[in-house]
Amino acid sequence: VKTTPTNATGVFTNANQTVTYVYEKADGAPVTVKYVDADGNELATSDTLNGKIDAPYQSTAKSLSGWTVKTTPANATGVFTNANQTVTYVYEKAGGAPVTVKYV
């Protein structure tokens, strides 16, 4: 309950009375976004997303030098709930540029 009306308690009368309660959405549980390699090693600091229950969230992969995203999780976008959620981006080593060896 965001606000409780001043006439929340009272007495019945012959006149109509309206009692109005105002509600707001509760805070949802945080969504933790992780950035790991295939072995589960953390490659970057995790991020935490916060919002109200049923509000949408959208996570994005970080640009990490020398790494490419191998797996984008199915829950990269979703809605906040009352349960903690984890979004995990899995990265793999980026292929290096070819090396040309010249013998002179």
Wavefront OBJ file of the C-alpha trace (Angstrom):
o trace
v 0.000 0.000 0.000
v 1.477 3.320 -1.086
v -1.040 5.509 0.731
v -3.718 4.711 3.262
v -6.742 6.987 3.002
v -7.655 9.196 5.922
v -11.115 7.635 5.971
v -9.819 4.065 6.191
v -11.638 3.759 9.503
v -14.896 5.399 10.390
v -18.576 4.782 10.909
v -21.350 3.802 8.552
v -23.713 6.623 7.595
v -26.683 7.049 5.282
v -24.436 8.792 2.711
v -22.264 6.935 0.203
v -18.607 6.797 1.164
v -15.595 5.916 -0.959
v -12.392 4.583 0.554
v -9.511 4.526 -1.941
v -6.245 2.686 -1.350
v -3.316 3.412 -3.677
v -0.922 0.553 -4.422
v 2.412 0.432 -6.193
v 4.313 -2.508 -7.631
v 6.734 -4.143 -5.237
v 10.443 -4.241 -5.992
v 11.469 -7.337 -7.897
v 14.406 -9.503 -6.942
v 17.680 -8.497 -8.616
v 18.866 -9.976 -11.908
v 22.595 -10.766 -11.853
v 24.383 -10.682 -15.217
v 27.593 -12.760 -15.368
v 30.351 -12.851 -17.986
v 32.307 -16.125 -17.966
v 34.406 -18.420 -20.147
v 33.412 -22.008 -20.982
v 34.968 -23.193 -17.697
v 32.900 -20.746 -15.643
v 35.806 -18.396 -14.899
v 34.670 -14.787 -14.437
v 35.961 -12.545 -17.241
v 34.376 -9.278 -16.092
v 32.617 -7.931 -13.031
v 28.991 -9.032 -12.781
v 26.237 -6.448 -13.219
v 23.029 -6.205 -11.207
v 19.729 -5.084 -12.735
v 16.901 -3.839 -10.516
v 13.249 -3.081 -11.179
v 9.646 -3.553 -10.120
v 7.892 -6.936 -10.342
v 6.627 -7.617 -13.892
v 8.723 -4.765 -15.346
v 10.879 -5.820 -18.317
v 14.667 -6.055 -18.152
v 17.212 -6.325 -20.948
v 20.811 -7.388 -20.485
v 23.628 -7.026 -22.989
v 26.925 -8.784 -23.490
v 30.043 -6.801 -22.668
v 32.688 -6.169 -25.288
v 35.765 -7.940 -23.915
v 39.087 -7.585 -25.702
v 40.266 -10.956 -27.042
v 36.915 -12.655 -26.407
v 33.713 -13.239 -28.384
v 30.299 -14.258 -27.094
v 29.834 -17.996 -27.559
v 26.386 -18.289 -25.992
v 23.680 -15.673 -25.556
v 21.356 -16.910 -22.807
v 17.647 -17.436 -23.432
v 16.880 -15.154 -20.475
v 18.939 -12.211 -21.785
v 15.613 -10.360 -21.734
v 12.743 -11.034 -19.382
v 10.715 -9.594 -16.544
v 11.549 -9.004 -12.909
v 9.983 -11.497 -10.504
v 10.101 -12.092 -6.762
v 12.890 -14.668 -7.272
v 16.571 -13.932 -7.944
v 17.577 -14.526 -11.561
v 20.982 -15.005 -13.165
v 21.827 -14.269 -16.799
v 25.139 -15.804 -17.893
v 26.993 -14.824 -21.054
v 29.591 -17.427 -22.078
v 32.636 -16.247 -24.035
v 35.354 -17.994 -26.025
v 38.799 -16.797 -27.037
v 38.672 -14.756 -30.225
v 40.653 -16.128 -33.132
v 43.892 -14.303 -33.669
v 44.969 -12.723 -36.920
v 47.061 -14.930 -39.198
v 50.818 -14.704 -38.832
v 52.912 -14.478 -41.989
v 56.490 -15.687 -41.692
v 58.957 -14.506 -44.333
v 62.394 -15.996 -44.766
v 64.910 -13.720 -46.452
l 1 2 3 4 5 6 7 8 9 10 11 12 13 14 15 16 17 18 19 20 21 22 23 24 25 26 27 28 29 30 31 32 33 34 35 36 37 38 39 40 41 42 43 44 45 46 47 48 49 50 51 52 53 54 55 56 57 58 59 60 61 62 63 64 65 66 67 68 69 70 71 72 73 74 75 76 77 78 79 80 81 82 83 84 85 86 87 88 89 90 91 92 93 94 95 96 97 98 99 100 101 102 103 104
